[in-house]
Amino acid sequence: MKTKSKVYLINDDMKWQPAGQGVERQIMGYDGQLMMVKVKFETGAIGSAHTHYHSQSTYVASGIFEVTIGDQKRTIKAGDGYYVEPDVIHGCVCIQEGVLIDTFSPMREDFIR
């Protein structure tokens, strides 16, 4: 059986899952090769530095974030984005409440367990 999400994911029908202090996420569409995740941050919340074997591309839907990828640190805002290669340490601090749209390839199996 193939792992995959529903075809339509309606915001009003979906629950937010805790993902750290001041951080919540909604799992959007996924299959074995791809996953999209909406991540909501309160001001001051920290996306702890971590690594994973997935490729990641992120779009800043709202807010302001200080993002560190490897040894590079940059402040980014709504409309900006970033890419993280597999196994590169990365994390962020939310400067102004906002939402990130993360995409992963392959999917993050640890998020749906």
Backbone atoms as SQL, in Angstrom:
CREATE TABLE atoms (id INTEGER PRIMARY KEY, chain TEXT, resi INTEGER, resn TEXT, atom TEXT, x REAL, y REAL, z REAL);
INSERT INTO atoms VALUES
  (1, 'A', 1, 'MET', 'N', 0.834, -1.189, 0.000),
  (2, 'A', 1, 'MET', 'CA', 0.000, 0.000, 0.000),
  (3, 'A', 1, 'MET', 'C', 0.878, 1.251, 0.000),
  (4, 'A', 2, 'LYS', 'N', 0.538, 2.199, -0.841),
  (5, 'A', 2, 'LYS', 'CA', 1.302, 3.428, -0.971),
  (6, 'A', 2, 'LYS', 'C', 0.917, 4.424, 0.122),
  (7, 'A', 3, 'THR', 'N', 1.913, 5.070, 0.725),
  (8, 'A', 3, 'THR', 'CA', 1.662, 6.092, 1.732),
  (9, 'A', 3, 'THR', 'C', 1.347, 7.397, 1.024),
  (10, 'A', 4, 'LYS', 'N', 0.205, 7.994, 1.357),
  (11, 'A', 4, 'LYS', 'CA', -0.156, 9.271, 0.741),
  (12, 'A', 4, 'LYS', 'C', -1.229, 9.960, 1.564),
  (13, 'A', 5, 'SER', 'N', -1.360, 11.248, 1.341),
  (14, 'A', 5, 'SER', 'CA', -2.373, 12.035, 2.029),
  (15, 'A', 5, 'SER', 'C', -3.688, 11.973, 1.268),
  (16, 'A', 6, 'LYS', 'N', -4.696, 12.592, 1.859),
  (17, 'A', 6, 'LYS', 'CA', -5.953, 12.804, 1.152),
  (18, 'A', 6, 'LYS', 'C', -5.679, 13.713, -0.048),
  (19, 'A', 7, 'VAL', 'N', -6.596, 13.737, -0.998),
  (20, 'A', 7, 'VAL', 'CA', -6.440, 14.601, -2.170),
  (21, 'A', 7, 'VAL', 'C', -6.636, 16.068, -1.791),
  (22, 'A', 8, 'TYR', 'N', -7.687, 16.357, -1.021),
  (23, 'A', 8, 'TYR', 'CA', -7.953, 17.729, -0.595),
  (24, 'A', 8, 'TYR', 'C', -7.712, 17.841, 0.895),
  (25, 'A', 9, 'LEU', 'N', -6.988, 18.899, 1.293),
  (26, 'A', 9, 'LEU', 'CA', -6.691, 19.153, 2.697),
  (27, 'A', 9, 'LEU', 'C', -7.241, 20.538, 3.024),
  (28, 'A', 10, 'ILE', 'N', -8.373, 20.572, 3.681),
  (29, 'A', 10, 'ILE', 'CA', -9.085, 21.820, 3.952),
  (30, 'A', 10, 'ILE', 'C', -8.669, 22.363, 5.321),
  (31, 'A', 11, 'ASN', 'N', -8.155, 23.582, 5.323),
  (32, 'A', 11, 'ASN', 'CA', -7.608, 24.187, 6.536),
  (33, 'A', 11, 'ASN', 'C', -8.564, 24.087, 7.722),
  (34, 'A', 12, 'ASP', 'N', -9.840, 24.418, 7.516),
  (35, 'A', 12, 'ASP', 'CA', -10.806, 24.407, 8.625),
  (36, 'A', 12, 'ASP', 'C', -11.035, 23.015, 9.195),
  (37, 'A', 13, 'ASP', 'N', -10.708, 21.969, 8.439),
  (38, 'A', 13, 'ASP', 'CA', -10.905, 20.592, 8.891),
  (39, 'A', 13, 'ASP', 'C', -9.657, 19.983, 9.524),
  (40, 'A', 14, 'MET', 'N', -8.541, 20.700, 9.463),
  (41, 'A', 14, 'MET', 'CA', -7.263, 20.140, 9.913),
  (42, 'A', 14, 'MET', 'C', -6.870, 20.701, 11.271),
  (43, 'A', 15, 'LYS', 'N', -6.287, 19.851, 12.106),
  (44, 'A', 15, 'LYS', 'CA', -5.803, 20.263, 13.415),
  (45, 'A', 15, 'LYS', 'C', -4.322, 20.639, 13.313),
  (46, 'A', 16, 'TRP', 'N', -3.921, 21.566, 14.166),
  (47, 'A', 16, 'TRP', 'CA', -2.509, 21.905, 14.307),
  (48, 'A', 16, 'TRP', 'C', -1.892, 20.928, 15.286),
  (49, 'A', 17, 'GLN', 'N', -0.665, 20.488, 15.003),
  (50, 'A', 17, 'GLN', 'CA', 0.072, 19.583, 15.879),
  (51, 'A', 17, 'GLN', 'C', 1.193, 20.355, 16.560),
  (52, 'A', 18, 'PRO', 'N', 1.414, 20.137, 17.857),
  (53, 'A', 18, 'PRO', 'CA', 2.531, 20.808, 18.522),
  (54, 'A', 18, 'PRO', 'C', 3.861, 20.370, 17.893),
  (55, 'A', 19, 'ALA', 'N', 4.770, 21.349, 17.736),
  (56, 'A', 19, 'ALA', 'CA', 6.077, 21.060, 17.133),
  (57, 'A', 19, 'ALA', 'C', 7.186, 21.799, 17.866),
  (58, 'A', 20, 'GLY', 'N', 6.974, 22.072, 19.146),
  (59, 'A', 20, 'GLY', 'CA', 7.940, 22.817, 19.953),
  (60, 'A', 20, 'GLY', 'C', 7.221, 23.972, 20.631),
  (61, 'A', 21, 'GLN', 'N', 7.907, 24.614, 21.569),
  (62, 'A', 21, 'GLN', 'CA', 7.299, 25.723, 22.301),
  (63, 'A', 21, 'GLN', 'C', 7.042, 26.887, 21.351),
  (64, 'A', 22, 'GLY', 'N', 5.762, 27.260, 21.203),
  (65, 'A', 22, 'GLY', 'CA', 5.404, 28.369, 20.327),
  (66, 'A', 22, 'GLY', 'C', 5.394, 28.006, 18.853),
  (67, 'A', 23, 'VAL', 'N', 5.436, 26.692, 18.548),
  (68, 'A', 23, 'VAL', 'CA', 5.483, 26.230, 17.160),
  (69, 'A', 23, 'VAL', 'C', 4.430, 25.142, 16.961),
  (70, 'A', 24, 'GLU', 'N', 3.655, 25.262, 15.889),
  (71, 'A', 24, 'GLU', 'CA', 2.667, 24.251, 15.526),
  (72, 'A', 24, 'GLU', 'C', 2.782, 23.973, 14.039),
  (73, 'A', 25, 'ARG', 'N', 2.354, 22.765, 13.619),
  (74, 'A', 25, 'ARG', 'CA', 2.421, 22.442, 12.198),
  (75, 'A', 25, 'ARG', 'C', 1.156, 21.730, 11.739),
  (76, 'A', 26, 'GLN', 'N', 0.869, 21.901, 10.459),
  (77, 'A', 26, 'GLN', 'CA', -0.183, 21.166, 9.767),
  (78, 'A', 26, 'GLN', 'C', 0.488, 20.421, 8.621),
  (79, 'A', 27, 'ILE', 'N', 0.249, 19.123, 8.564),
  (80, 'A', 27, 'ILE', 'CA', 0.780, 18.328, 7.462),
  (81, 'A', 27, 'ILE', 'C', -0.151, 18.526, 6.276),
  (82, 'A', 28, 'MET', 'N', 0.403, 18.979, 5.174),
  (83, 'A', 28, 'MET', 'CA', -0.390, 19.197, 3.970),
  (84, 'A', 28, 'MET', 'C', -0.211, 17.959, 3.081),
  (85, 'A', 29, 'GLY', 'N', -0.246, 18.102, 1.793),
  (86, 'A', 29, 'GLY', 'CA', -0.164, 16.955, 0.893),
  (87, 'A', 29, 'GLY', 'C', 1.176, 16.243, 0.954),
  (88, 'A', 30, 'TYR', 'N', 1.109, 14.907, 0.781),
  (89, 'A', 30, 'TYR', 'CA', 2.347, 14.126, 0.752),
  (90, 'A', 30, 'TYR', 'C', 2.115, 12.779, 0.086),
  (91, 'A', 31, 'ASP', 'N', 3.225, 12.241, -0.396),
  (92, 'A', 31, 'ASP', 'CA', 3.336, 10.830, -0.765),
  (93, 'A', 31, 'ASP', 'C', 4.765, 10.436, -0.420),
  (94, 'A', 32, 'GLY', 'N', 5.220, 9.296, -0.844),
  (95, 'A', 32, 'GLY', 'CA', 6.547, 8.845, -0.466),
  (96, 'A', 32, 'GLY', 'C', 7.689, 9.736, -0.942),
  (97, 'A', 33, 'GLN', 'N', 7.443, 10.514, -1.984),
  (98, 'A', 33, 'GLN', 'CA', 8.497, 11.323, -2.585),
  (99, 'A', 33, 'GLN', 'C', 8.495, 12.795, -2.198),
  (100, 'A', 34, 'LEU', 'N', 7.368, 13.278, -1.652),
  (101, 'A', 34, 'LEU', 'CA', 7.206, 14.714, -1.442),
  (102, 'A', 34, 'LEU', 'C', 6.298, 14.972, -0.246),
  (103, 'A', 35, 'MET', 'N', 6.576, 16.063, 0.485),
  (104, 'A', 35, 'MET', 'CA', 5.689, 16.465, 1.585),
  (105, 'A', 35, 'MET', 'C', 5.717, 17.980, 1.710),
  (106, 'A', 36, 'MET', 'N', 4.529, 18.561, 1.996),
  (107, 'A', 36, 'MET', 'CA', 4.427, 19.984, 2.283),
  (108, 'A', 36, 'MET', 'C', 3.849, 20.141, 3.685),
  (109, 'A', 37, 'VAL', 'N', 4.458, 21.044, 4.471),
  (110, 'A', 37, 'VAL', 'CA', 4.074, 21.252, 5.862),
  (111, 'A', 37, 'VAL', 'C', 3.969, 22.750, 6.130),
  (112, 'A', 38, 'LYS', 'N', 2.856, 23.161, 6.738),
  (113, 'A', 38, 'LYS', 'CA', 2.666, 24.547, 7.144),
  (114, 'A', 38, 'LYS', 'C', 3.094, 24.637, 8.611),
  (115, 'A', 39, 'VAL', 'N', 4.001, 25.568, 8.931),
  (116, 'A', 39, 'VAL', 'CA', 4.529, 25.678, 10.293),
  (117, 'A', 39, 'VAL', 'C', 4.290, 27.103, 10.803),
  (118, 'A', 40, 'LYS', 'N', 3.554, 27.198, 11.927),
  (119, 'A', 40, 'LYS', 'CA', 3.190, 28.493, 12.508),
  (120, 'A', 40, 'LYS', 'C', 4.075, 28.755, 13.725),
  (121, 'A', 41, 'PHE', 'N', 4.682, 29.951, 13.777),
  (122, 'A', 41, 'PHE', 'CA', 5.584, 30.342, 14.861),
  (123, 'A', 41, 'PHE', 'C', 5.053, 31.571, 15.586),
  (124, 'A', 42, 'GLU', 'N', 5.114, 31.553, 16.910),
  (125, 'A', 42, 'GLU', 'CA', 4.875, 32.751, 17.704),
  (126, 'A', 42, 'GLU', 'C', 6.179, 33.548, 17.737),
  (127, 'A', 43, 'THR', 'N', 6.088, 34.840, 17.962),
  (128, 'A', 43, 'THR', 'CA', 7.280, 35.672, 18.091),
  (129, 'A', 43, 'THR', 'C', 8.180, 35.099, 19.186),
  (130, 'A', 44, 'GLY', 'N', 9.461, 34.955, 18.897),
  (131, 'A', 44, 'GLY', 'CA', 10.431, 34.428, 19.851),
  (132, 'A', 44, 'GLY', 'C', 10.586, 32.925, 19.820),
  (133, 'A', 45, 'ALA', 'N', 9.692, 32.217, 19.149),
  (134, 'A', 45, 'ALA', 'CA', 9.792, 30.751, 19.073),
  (135, 'A', 45, 'ALA', 'C', 11.031, 30.350, 18.279),
  (136, 'A', 46, 'ILE', 'N', 11.570, 29.198, 18.650),
  (137, 'A', 46, 'ILE', 'CA', 12.805, 28.709, 18.037),
  (138, 'A', 46, 'ILE', 'C', 12.553, 27.401, 17.308),
  (139, 'A', 47, 'GLY', 'N', 12.981, 27.355, 16.070),
  (140, 'A', 47, 'GLY', 'CA', 13.065, 26.096, 15.331),
  (141, 'A', 47, 'GLY', 'C', 14.470, 25.570, 15.592),
  (142, 'A', 48, 'SER', 'N', 14.614, 24.667, 16.539),
  (143, 'A', 48, 'SER', 'CA', 15.933, 24.200, 16.990),
  (144, 'A', 48, 'SER', 'C', 16.794, 23.704, 15.843),
  (145, 'A', 49, 'ALA', 'N', 18.091, 23.938, 15.955),
  (146, 'A', 49, 'ALA', 'CA', 19.044, 23.483, 14.936),
  (147, 'A', 49, 'ALA', 'C', 18.983, 21.960, 14.832),
  (148, 'A', 50, 'HIS', 'N', 18.927, 21.457, 13.627),
  (149, 'A', 50, 'HIS', 'CA', 18.809, 20.020, 13.398),
  (150, 'A', 50, 'HIS', 'C', 19.278, 19.677, 11.981),
  (151, 'A', 51, 'THR', 'N', 19.413, 18.400, 11.712),
  (152, 'A', 51, 'THR', 'CA', 19.733, 17.918, 10.369),
  (153, 'A', 51, 'THR', 'C', 18.779, 16.778, 10.037),
  (154, 'A', 52, 'HIS', 'N', 18.647, 16.499, 8.755),
  (155, 'A', 52, 'HIS', 'CA', 17.894, 15.337, 8.266),
  (156, 'A', 52, 'HIS', 'C', 18.373, 15.037, 6.852),
  (157, 'A', 53, 'TYR', 'N', 18.091, 13.842, 6.387),
  (158, 'A', 53, 'TYR', 'CA', 18.587, 13.417, 5.075),
  (159, 'A', 53, 'TYR', 'C', 17.724, 13.917, 3.915),
  (160, 'A', 54, 'HIS', 'N', 16.661, 14.631, 4.213),
  (161, 'A', 54, 'HIS', 'CA', 15.751, 15.135, 3.186),
  (162, 'A', 54, 'HIS', 'C', 16.267, 16.438, 2.585),
  (163, 'A', 55, 'SER', 'N', 15.968, 16.680, 1.310),
  (164, 'A', 55, 'SER', 'CA', 16.118, 18.010, 0.735),
  (165, 'A', 55, 'SER', 'C', 14.954, 18.832, 1.248),
  (166, 'A', 56, 'GLN', 'N', 15.187, 20.117, 1.517),
  (167, 'A', 56, 'GLN', 'CA', 14.120, 20.977, 2.037),
  (168, 'A', 56, 'GLN', 'C', 14.149, 22.314, 1.311),
  (169, 'A', 57, 'SER', 'N', 12.973, 22.778, 0.914),
  (170, 'A', 57, 'SER', 'CA', 12.819, 24.115, 0.366),
  (171, 'A', 57, 'SER', 'C', 11.670, 24.761, 1.126),
  (172, 'A', 58, 'THR', 'N', 11.872, 26.002, 1.574),
  (173, 'A', 58, 'THR', 'CA', 10.902, 26.666, 2.442),
  (174, 'A', 58, 'THR', 'C', 10.545, 28.039, 1.894),
  (175, 'A', 59, 'TYR', 'N', 9.253, 28.358, 1.969),
  (176, 'A', 59, 'TYR', 'CA', 8.721, 29.658, 1.568),
  (177, 'A', 59, 'TYR', 'C', 8.202, 30.365, 2.826),
  (178, 'A', 60, 'VAL', 'N', 8.538, 31.638, 2.982),
  (179, 'A', 60, 'VAL', 'CA', 8.050, 32.422, 4.119),
  (180, 'A', 60, 'VAL', 'C', 6.712, 33.044, 3.713),
  (181, 'A', 61, 'ALA', 'N', 5.617, 32.492, 4.244),
  (182, 'A', 61, 'ALA', 'CA', 4.280, 32.989, 3.915),
  (183, 'A', 61, 'ALA', 'C', 3.973, 34.292, 4.659),
  (184, 'A', 62, 'SER', 'N', 4.473, 34.403, 5.902),
  (185, 'A', 62, 'SER', 'CA', 4.278, 35.618, 6.689),
  (186, 'A', 62, 'SER', 'C', 5.326, 35.660, 7.790),
  (187, 'A', 63, 'GLY', 'N', 5.522, 36.849, 8.346),
  (188, 'A', 63, 'GLY', 'CA', 6.448, 36.998, 9.463),
  (189, 'A', 63, 'GLY', 'C', 7.868, 37.324, 9.045),
  (190, 'A', 64, 'ILE', 'N', 8.732, 37.352, 10.057),
  (191, 'A', 64, 'ILE', 'CA', 10.169, 37.617, 9.880),
  (192, 'A', 64, 'ILE', 'C', 10.921, 36.574, 10.693),
  (193, 'A', 65, 'PHE', 'N', 11.954, 35.978, 10.086),
  (194, 'A', 65, 'PHE', 'CA', 12.712, 34.905, 10.705),
  (195, 'A', 65, 'PHE', 'C', 14.209, 35.137, 10.522),
  (196, 'A', 66, 'GLU', 'N', 14.976, 34.794, 11.563),
  (197, 'A', 66, 'GLU', 'CA', 16.429, 34.724, 11.435),
  (198, 'A', 66, 'GLU', 'C', 16.748, 33.248, 11.222),
  (199, 'A', 67, 'VAL', 'N', 17.252, 32.930, 10.047),
  (200, 'A', 67, 'VAL', 'CA', 17.484, 31.545, 9.650),
  (201, 'A', 67, 'VAL', 'C', 18.984, 31.293, 9.558),
  (202, 'A', 68, 'THR', 'N', 19.419, 30.177, 10.127),
  (203, 'A', 68, 'THR', 'CA', 20.814, 29.759, 10.024),
  (204, 'A', 68, 'THR', 'C', 20.853, 28.442, 9.267),
  (205, 'A', 69, 'ILE', 'N', 21.649, 28.414, 8.188),
  (206, 'A', 69, 'ILE', 'CA', 21.848, 27.208, 7.387),
  (207, 'A', 69, 'ILE', 'C', 23.352, 27.007, 7.283),
  (208, 'A', 70, 'GLY', 'N', 23.846, 25.921, 7.864),
  (209, 'A', 70, 'GLY', 'CA', 25.293, 25.722, 7.920),
  (210, 'A', 70, 'GLY', 'C', 25.901, 26.870, 8.707),
  (211, 'A', 71, 'ASP', 'N', 26.867, 27.572, 8.101),
  (212, 'A', 71, 'ASP', 'CA', 27.504, 28.704, 8.781),
  (213, 'A', 71, 'ASP', 'C', 26.973, 30.048, 8.277),
  (214, 'A', 72, 'GLN', 'N', 25.850, 30.026, 7.541),
  (215, 'A', 72, 'GLN', 'CA', 25.262, 31.260, 7.018),
  (216, 'A', 72, 'GLN', 'C', 24.002, 31.625, 7.804),
  (217, 'A', 73, 'LYS', 'N', 23.933, 32.897, 8.232),
  (218, 'A', 73, 'LYS', 'CA', 22.767, 33.396, 8.970),
  (219, 'A', 73, 'LYS', 'C', 22.201, 34.581, 8.203),
  (220, 'A', 74, 'ARG', 'N', 20.868, 34.594, 8.091),
  (221, 'A', 74, 'ARG', 'CA', 20.225, 35.677, 7.336),
  (222, 'A', 74, 'ARG', 'C', 18.829, 35.930, 7.896),
  (223, 'A', 75, 'THR', 'N', 18.409, 37.199, 7.903),
  (224, 'A', 75, 'THR', 'CA', 17.051, 37.552, 8.275),
  (225, 'A', 75, 'THR', 'C', 16.218, 37.604, 7.007),
  (226, 'A', 76, 'ILE', 'N', 15.085, 36.868, 7.020),
  (227, 'A', 76, 'ILE', 'CA', 14.226, 36.815, 5.844),
  (228, 'A', 76, 'ILE', 'C', 12.793, 37.115, 6.255),
  (229, 'A', 77, 'LYS', 'N', 11.985, 37.534, 5.278),
  (230, 'A', 77, 'LYS', 'CA', 10.611, 37.964, 5.559),
  (231, 'A', 77, 'LYS', 'C', 9.649, 37.368, 4.546),
  (232, 'A', 78, 'ALA', 'N', 8.360, 37.681, 4.722),
  (233, 'A', 78, 'ALA', 'CA', 7.318, 37.179, 3.825),
  (234, 'A', 78, 'ALA', 'C', 7.715, 37.388, 2.371),
  (235, 'A', 79, 'GLY', 'N', 7.548, 36.341, 1.571),
  (236, 'A', 79, 'GLY', 'CA', 7.905, 36.376, 0.155),
  (237, 'A', 79, 'GLY', 'C', 9.266, 35.794, -0.137),
  (238, 'A', 80, 'ASP', 'N', 10.117, 35.654, 0.891),
  (239, 'A', 80, 'ASP', 'CA', 11.451, 35.077, 0.725),
  (240, 'A', 80, 'ASP', 'C', 11.379, 33.560, 0.888),
  (241, 'A', 81, 'GLY', 'N', 12.481, 32.906, 0.671),
  (242, 'A', 81, 'GLY', 'CA', 12.538, 31.466, 0.864),
  (243, 'A', 81, 'GLY', 'C', 13.979, 31.011, 1.045),
  (244, 'A', 82, 'TYR', 'N', 14.152, 29.709, 1.250),
  (245, 'A', 82, 'TYR', 'CA', 15.489, 29.139, 1.370),
  (246, 'A', 82, 'TYR', 'C', 15.479, 27.665, 1.022),
  (247, 'A', 83, 'TYR', 'N', 16.672, 27.150, 0.745),
  (248, 'A', 83, 'TYR', 'CA', 16.874, 25.746, 0.398),
  (249, 'A', 83, 'TYR', 'C', 17.914, 25.164, 1.341),
  (250, 'A', 84, 'VAL', 'N', 17.669, 23.938, 1.812),
  (251, 'A', 84, 'VAL', 'CA', 18.609, 23.242, 2.690),
  (252, 'A', 84, 'VAL', 'C', 18.965, 21.906, 2.044),
  (253, 'A', 85, 'GLU', 'N', 20.241, 21.711, 1.794),
  (254, 'A', 85, 'GLU', 'CA', 20.714, 20.428, 1.272),
  (255, 'A', 85, 'GLU', 'C', 20.578, 19.345, 2.343),
  (256, 'A', 86, 'PRO', 'N', 20.486, 18.091, 1.939),
  (257, 'A', 86, 'PRO', 'CA', 20.436, 17.004, 2.921),
  (258, 'A', 86, 'PRO', 'C', 21.638, 17.061, 3.879),
  (259, 'A', 87, 'ASP', 'N', 21.379, 16.759, 5.137),
  (260, 'A', 87, 'ASP', 'CA', 22.392, 16.626, 6.186),
  (261, 'A', 87, 'ASP', 'C', 23.110, 17.919, 6.565),
  (262, 'A', 88, 'VAL', 'N', 22.562, 19.080, 6.193),
  (263, 'A', 88, 'VAL', 'CA', 23.135, 20.366, 6.590),
  (264, 'A', 88, 'VAL', 'C', 22.358, 20.878, 7.796),
  (265, 'A', 89, 'ILE', 'N', 23.080, 21.270, 8.854),
  (266, 'A', 89, 'ILE', 'CA', 22.423, 21.762, 10.064),
  (267, 'A', 89, 'ILE', 'C', 21.733, 23.094, 9.763),
  (268, 'A', 90, 'HIS', 'N', 20.505, 23.248, 10.307),
  (269, 'A', 90, 'HIS', 'CA', 19.744, 24.471, 10.078),
  (270, 'A', 90, 'HIS', 'C', 18.724, 24.667, 11.198),
  (271, 'A', 91, 'GLY', 'N', 18.301, 25.910, 11.371),
  (272, 'A', 91, 'GLY', 'CA', 17.316, 26.256, 12.381),
  (273, 'A', 91, 'GLY', 'C', 16.913, 27.709, 12.205),
  (274, 'A', 92, 'CYS', 'N', 15.967, 28.162, 13.031),
  (275, 'A', 92, 'CYS', 'CA', 15.519, 29.545, 12.900),
  (276, 'A', 92, 'CYS', 'C', 15.008, 30.082, 14.234),
  (277, 'A', 93, 'VAL', 'N', 14.928, 31.407, 14.290),
  (278, 'A', 93, 'VAL', 'CA', 14.302, 32.118, 15.397),
  (279, 'A', 93, 'VAL', 'C', 13.262, 33.027, 14.760),
  (280, 'A', 94, 'CYS', 'N', 12.050, 33.006, 15.305),
  (281, 'A', 94, 'CYS', 'CA', 10.979, 33.844, 14.777),
  (282, 'A', 94, 'CYS', 'C', 11.085, 35.242, 15.387),
  (283, 'A', 95, 'ILE', 'N', 11.336, 36.230, 14.542),
  (284, 'A', 95, 'ILE', 'CA', 11.470, 37.619, 14.975),
  (285, 'A', 95, 'ILE', 'C', 10.090, 38.275, 15.072),
  (286, 'A', 96, 'GLN', 'N', 9.220, 37.950, 14.116),
  (287, 'A', 96, 'GLN', 'CA', 7.843, 38.445, 14.094),
  (288, 'A', 96, 'GLN', 'C', 6.937, 37.287, 13.704),
  (289, 'A', 97, 'GLU', 'N', 5.899, 37.033, 14.509),
  (290, 'A', 97, 'GLU', 'CA', 4.974, 35.917, 14.288),
  (291, 'A', 97, 'GLU', 'C', 4.758, 35.652, 12.798),
  (292, 'A', 98, 'GLY', 'N', 4.790, 34.362, 12.427),
  (293, 'A', 98, 'GLY', 'CA', 4.631, 34.058, 11.015),
  (294, 'A', 98, 'GLY', 'C', 4.450, 32.588, 10.716),
  (295, 'A', 99, 'VAL', 'N', 4.387, 32.305, 9.419),
  (296, 'A', 99, 'VAL', 'CA', 4.160, 30.953, 8.914),
  (297, 'A', 99, 'VAL', 'C', 5.189, 30.629, 7.841),
  (298, 'A', 100, 'LEU', 'N', 5.786, 29.448, 7.978),
  (299, 'A', 100, 'LEU', 'CA', 6.680, 28.911, 6.952),
  (300, 'A', 100, 'LEU', 'C', 5.974, 27.763, 6.243),
  (301, 'A', 101, 'ILE', 'N', 6.192, 27.637, 4.951),
  (302, 'A', 101, 'ILE', 'CA', 5.703, 26.502, 4.179),
  (303, 'A', 101, 'ILE', 'C', 6.934, 25.674, 3.801),
  (304, 'A', 102, 'ASP', 'N', 7.086, 24.541, 4.486),
  (305, 'A', 102, 'ASP', 'CA', 8.221, 23.642, 4.247),
  (306, 'A', 102, 'ASP', 'C', 7.828, 22.569, 3.238),
  (307, 'A', 103, 'THR', 'N', 8.740, 22.261, 2.334),
  (308, 'A', 103, 'THR', 'CA', 8.572, 21.108, 1.450),
  (309, 'A', 103, 'THR', 'C', 9.789, 20.211, 1.623),
  (310, 'A', 104, 'PHE', 'N', 9.543, 18.910, 1.596),
  (311, 'A', 104, 'PHE', 'CA', 10.600, 17.917, 1.804),
  (312, 'A', 104, 'PHE', 'C', 10.539, 16.857, 0.720),
  (313, 'A', 105, 'SER', 'N', 11.711, 16.383, 0.345),
  (314, 'A', 105, 'SER', 'CA', 11.811, 15.227, -0.540),
  (315, 'A', 105, 'SER', 'C', 12.953, 14.358, -0.038),
  (316, 'A', 106, 'PRO', 'N', 12.689, 13.076, 0.229),
  (317, 'A', 106, 'PRO', 'CA', 11.374, 12.442, 0.264),
  (318, 'A', 106, 'PRO', 'C', 10.574, 12.951, 1.460),
  (319, 'A', 107, 'MET', 'N', 9.369, 12.412, 1.638),
  (320, 'A', 107, 'MET', 'CA', 8.500, 12.841, 2.736),
  (321, 'A', 107, 'MET', 'C', 9.160, 12.607, 4.089),
  (322, 'A', 108, 'ARG', 'N', 8.742, 13.359, 5.092),
  (323, 'A', 108, 'ARG', 'CA', 9.211, 13.171, 6.469),
  (324, 'A', 108, 'ARG', 'C', 8.306, 12.145, 7.149),
  (325, 'A', 109, 'GLU', 'N', 8.689, 10.887, 7.107),
  (326, 'A', 109, 'GLU', 'CA', 7.900, 9.818, 7.739),
  (327, 'A', 109, 'GLU', 'C', 7.723, 10.074, 9.232),
  (328, 'A', 110, 'ASP', 'N', 8.732, 10.682, 9.870),
  (329, 'A', 110, 'ASP', 'CA', 8.642, 10.949, 11.308),
  (330, 'A', 110, 'ASP', 'C', 7.517, 11.918, 11.652),
  (331, 'A', 111, 'PHE', 'N', 7.034, 12.698, 10.706),
  (332, 'A', 111, 'PHE', 'CA', 5.962, 13.650, 10.960),
  (333, 'A', 111, 'PHE', 'C', 4.589, 12.987, 10.998),
  (334, 'A', 112, 'ILE', 'N', 4.423, 11.826, 10.412),
  (335, 'A', 112, 'ILE', 'CA', 3.091, 11.215, 10.361),
  (336, 'A', 112, 'ILE', 'C', 2.944, 10.009, 11.285),
  (337, 'A', 113, 'ARG', 'N', 3.918, 9.742, 12.084),
  (338, 'A', 113, 'ARG', 'CA', 3.841, 8.631, 13.047),
  (339, 'A', 113, 'ARG', 'C', 3.130, 9.029, 14.294);
